[in-house]
Amino acid sequence: MVDTIDKLHRLKAWGIHIALDDFGTGYSSLSYLKRLPVNEIKIDQSFVRDLMSDESDAIMVKAIVDLSKNFGVGVIAEGVETEEQLNQLLYFGCHQFQGYFFSKPLSLPQLESFVEQQCS
């Protein structure tokens, strides 16, 4: 683990941003947030999925957003699929998102076309 942490610090020193994926599940735990040089954490979609119907998930998401602020790292919500989820995440203070609400996965040519449409 020490070798991995050292490598991540070197990558960060080169200007590479590091995100801790699926935060709150598996190996993405508080101890890793404390030890790894991360720039952002990504809220696992399993918490976002039932954000509007499960109070425990809503509490978890709010806690992760608050935690990210306290640690001075960014936060991204994965799996945003509805406007209601988006609005609740904005209310909690999360301002970066990914999910089908914005777009399905795209090939490079599709992405280029999508970006051109959004920018014109």
RODO-2510 file (C-alpha; in nm, 4 decimals, decimal comma):
residues 120
     n   res          X          Y          Z
     1     m     0,0000     0,0000     0,0000
     2     v     0,2849     0,2412     0,0789
     3     d     0,4186     0,1927    -0,2755
     4     t     0,0766     0,2733    -0,4223
     5     i     0,0422     0,5869    -0,2114
     6     d     0,3902     0,6995    -0,3194
     7     k     0,3025     0,6477    -0,6855
     8     l    -0,0208     0,8422    -0,6464
     9     h     0,1659     1,1318    -0,4840
    10     r     0,4083     1,1379    -0,7789
    11     l     0,1216     1,1363    -1,0276
    12     k    -0,0465     1,4217    -0,8435
    13     a     0,2818     1,6158    -0,8434
    14     w     0,2814     1,5843    -1,2236
    15     g    -0,0566     1,7571    -1,2293
    16     i    -0,2722     1,4470    -1,2698
    17     h    -0,6023     1,4680    -1,0832
    18     i    -0,7045     1,1612    -0,8878
    19     a    -1,0623     1,0595    -0,8161
    20     l    -1,1680     0,7989    -0,5613
    21     d    -1,4398     0,6056    -0,7448
    22     d    -1,7497     0,4446    -0,5902
    23     f    -1,6981     0,6242    -0,2600
    24     g    -1,8729     0,4571     0,0301
    25     t    -1,8488     0,1046    -0,1104
    26     g    -1,5844    -0,1668    -0,1198
    27     y    -1,2326    -0,0325    -0,0867
    28     s    -1,3347     0,3344    -0,1197
    29     s    -1,3479     0,4061     0,2498
    30     l    -1,2705     0,6877     0,4906
    31     s    -0,9237     0,5499     0,5576
    32     y    -0,8398     0,5817     0,1871
    33     l    -0,9708     0,9370     0,1765
    34     k    -0,7396     1,0184     0,4645
    35     r    -0,4333     0,8440     0,3184
    36     l    -0,4576     0,8933    -0,0580
    37     p    -0,3849     1,2218    -0,2383
    38     v    -0,7251     1,2468    -0,4063
    39     n    -0,8707     1,5535    -0,5757
    40     e    -1,2255     1,4225    -0,5976
    41     i    -1,4519     1,1533    -0,4665
    42     k    -1,7318     1,0005    -0,6685
    43     i    -2,0541     0,9130    -0,4890
    44     d    -2,1464     0,5602    -0,5881
    45     q    -2,4590     0,5379    -0,8017
    46     s    -2,6129     0,2889    -0,5578
    47     f    -2,6661     0,5810    -0,3173
    48     v    -2,7906     0,8194    -0,5879
    49     r    -3,0338     0,5657    -0,7393
    50     d    -3,2701     0,5697    -0,4393
    51     l    -3,1873     0,9200    -0,3214
    52     m    -3,5485     1,0355    -0,3511
    53     s    -3,7128     0,7292    -0,1962
    54     d    -3,4714     0,6080     0,0725
    55     e    -3,3961     0,8440     0,3597
    56     s    -3,0817     0,6482     0,4477
    57     d    -2,9412     0,7016     0,0979
    58     a    -3,0241     1,0720     0,1159
    59     i    -2,8446     1,0990     0,4508
    60     m    -2,5455     0,9091     0,3100
    61     v    -2,5219     1,1337     0,0024
    62     k    -2,5476     1,4508     0,2129
    63     a    -2,2789     1,3172     0,4476
    64     i    -2,0452     1,2385     0,1567
    65     v    -2,0950     1,5870     0,0094
    66     d    -2,0241     1,7442     0,3500
    67     l    -1,7243     1,5165     0,4002
    68     s    -1,5788     1,6184     0,0658
    69     k    -1,6086     1,9848     0,1605
    70     n    -1,4423     1,9231     0,4968
    71     f    -1,1521     1,7396     0,3316
    72     g    -1,1226     2,0046     0,0609
    73     v    -1,1841     1,7672    -0,2288
    74     g    -1,4378     1,7795    -0,5095
    75     v    -1,7379     1,5497    -0,5264
    76     i    -1,9087     1,3938    -0,8284
    77     a    -2,2427     1,2121    -0,8150
    78     e    -2,2620     0,9036    -1,0354
    79     g    -2,5806     0,7650    -1,1860
    80     v    -2,7920     1,0809    -1,2003
    81     e    -3,0970     0,9852    -1,4044
    82     t    -3,3738     1,2290    -1,3082
    83     e    -3,4220     1,6001    -1,2630
    84     e    -3,5389     1,5331    -0,9063
    85     q    -3,2075     1,3637    -0,8233
    86     l    -3,0190     1,6529    -0,9815
    87     n    -3,2125     1,9118    -0,7819
    88     q    -3,1631     1,7242    -0,4544
    89     l    -2,7896     1,6900    -0,5207
    90     l    -2,7664     2,0618    -0,5959
    91     y    -2,9526     2,1322    -0,2704
    92     f    -2,6969     1,9172    -0,0841
    93     g    -2,4127     2,1182    -0,2425
    94     c    -2,2979     1,8728    -0,5090
    95     h    -2,2235     2,0474    -0,8386
    96     q    -2,0626     1,7788    -1,0545
    97     f    -2,2577     1,4901    -1,1989
    98     q    -2,2590     1,2075    -1,4466
    99     g    -2,5419     0,9877    -1,5621
   100     y    -2,8116     0,9204    -1,8173
   101     f    -2,9941     1,2416    -1,7250
   102     f    -2,7217     1,4226    -1,9200
   103     s    -2,6358     1,1637    -2,1851
   104     k    -2,6000     0,7950    -2,2519
   105     p    -2,2430     0,6702    -2,3113
   106     l    -2,1177     0,8022    -2,6451
   107     s    -1,8548     0,7021    -2,8967
   108     l    -1,5901     0,9648    -2,9740
   109     p    -1,7671     1,0885    -3,2913
   110     q    -2,0978     1,1049    -3,1035
   111     l    -1,9294     1,2941    -2,8188
   112     e    -1,7760     1,5438    -3,0600
   113     s    -2,1177     1,6042    -3,2168
   114     f    -2,2815     1,6341    -2,8741
   115     v    -2,0255     1,8911    -2,7574
   116     e    -2,0588     2,0907    -3,0793
   117     q    -2,4373     2,1021    -3,0346
   118     q    -2,4063     2,2122    -2,6716
   119     c    -2,1568     2,4866    -2,7557
   120     s    -2,3469     2,6371    -3,0497
***
